[in-house]
């Protein structure tokens, strides 16, 4: 059988690294050590892997009520083999934590080493305004894989305040404490992704990762 699909670039990357980007939108993870992944992102696997619900046992009742209740439950993957993760053909990128922390918008979580510590957070009343803005704070030493709707961009919050649309905000330094900035007079111009004229405000030593999208197509102006 002949087809361009059988080109060697479309087959498994021969690398033996634990985390491998098969393409910009597909991540492969090798086991031994376990991985925590977002439910629904496994697209293929082989070997003797076990997929178990990772619920409130590890992070308390708050996790069960607020995090998994929003349809963003986690699974614990263990065993011997390899698995491929992807989410809606979004771009995948990885961050190596070295005894440090990152906070991420849970919509952009793909997977991370189960040796990392993690705790769900909600930014004040932003979850109500943005239709559920639940964040996950991850810390320690290990790998975190995230997704972005398009190529992500990094902003330095130490150069002055940075204001971002919540739906376009992917992740930020754990030491940054975002606040809400409201300006309803600008409601017809900005904040269309969230349906409200508010932004997340960041200022301090650290970075903010944004995506060039609010997560869904904007409606044409009438």
Secondary structure as the mmCIF struct_conf table of DSSP 4:
data_model
#
loop_
_struct_conf.conf_type_id
_struct_conf.id
_struct_conf.beg_label_comp_id
_struct_conf.beg_label_asym_id
_struct_conf.beg_label_seq_id
_struct_conf.end_label_comp_id
_struct_conf.end_label_asym_id
_struct_conf.end_label_seq_id
HELX_RH_3T_P HELX_RH_3T_P1 UNK A 4 UNK A 6
BEND BEND1 UNK A 7 UNK A 7
HELX_RH_3T_P HELX_RH_3T_P2 UNK A 8 UNK A 10
BEND BEND2 UNK A 11 UNK A 11
BEND BEND3 UNK A 18 UNK A 18
STRN STRN1 UNK A 19 UNK A 23
TURN_TY1_P TURN_TY1_P1 UNK A 24 UNK A 25
STRN STRN2 UNK A 26 UNK A 31
BEND BEND4 UNK A 32 UNK A 33
STRN STRN3 UNK A 35 UNK A 38
TURN_TY1_P TURN_TY1_P2 UNK A 39 UNK A 40
STRN STRN4 UNK A 42 UNK A 54
HELX_RH_AL_P HELX_RH_AL_P1 UNK A 56 UNK A 62
HELX_RH_PI_P HELX_RH_PI_P1 UNK A 63 UNK A 67
HELX_RH_3T_P HELX_RH_3T_P3 UNK A 68 UNK A 70
TURN_TY1_P TURN_TY1_P3 UNK A 71 UNK A 71
STRN STRN5 UNK A 74 UNK A 85
BEND BEND5 UNK A 87 UNK A 87
TURN_TY1_P TURN_TY1_P4 UNK A 88 UNK A 89
STRN STRN6 UNK A 91 UNK A 105
HELX_RH_3T_P HELX_RH_3T_P4 UNK A 106 UNK A 108
STRN STRN7 UNK A 109 UNK A 113
TURN_TY1_P TURN_TY1_P5 UNK A 114 UNK A 115
BEND BEND6 UNK A 116 UNK A 116
STRN STRN8 UNK A 117 UNK A 122
TURN_TY1_P TURN_TY1_P6 UNK A 124 UNK A 125
HELX_RH_AL_P HELX_RH_AL_P2 UNK A 126 UNK A 129
TURN_TY1_P TURN_TY1_P7 UNK A 130 UNK A 131
STRN STRN9 UNK A 134 UNK A 148
BEND BEND7 UNK A 149 UNK A 151
STRN STRN10 UNK A 153 UNK A 156
HELX_RH_3T_P HELX_RH_3T_P5 UNK A 157 UNK A 159
BEND BEND8 UNK A 160 UNK A 160
STRN STRN11 UNK A 162 UNK A 164
HELX_RH_3T_P HELX_RH_3T_P6 UNK A 166 UNK A 168
STRN STRN12 UNK A 169 UNK A 173
TURN_TY1_P TURN_TY1_P8 UNK A 174 UNK A 175
STRN STRN13 UNK A 179 UNK A 182
HELX_RH_3T_P HELX_RH_3T_P7 UNK A 184 UNK A 186
TURN_TY1_P TURN_TY1_P9 UNK A 187 UNK A 189
BEND BEND9 UNK A 190 UNK A 190
TURN_TY1_P TURN_TY1_P10 UNK A 192 UNK A 195
BEND BEND10 UNK A 196 UNK A 197
STRN STRN14 UNK A 198 UNK A 202
BEND BEND11 UNK A 204 UNK A 206
STRN STRN15 UNK A 207 UNK A 210
BEND BEND12 UNK A 212 UNK A 213
BEND BEND13 UNK A 215 UNK A 216
HELX_LH_PP_P HELX_LH_PP_P1 UNK A 217 UNK A 221
#
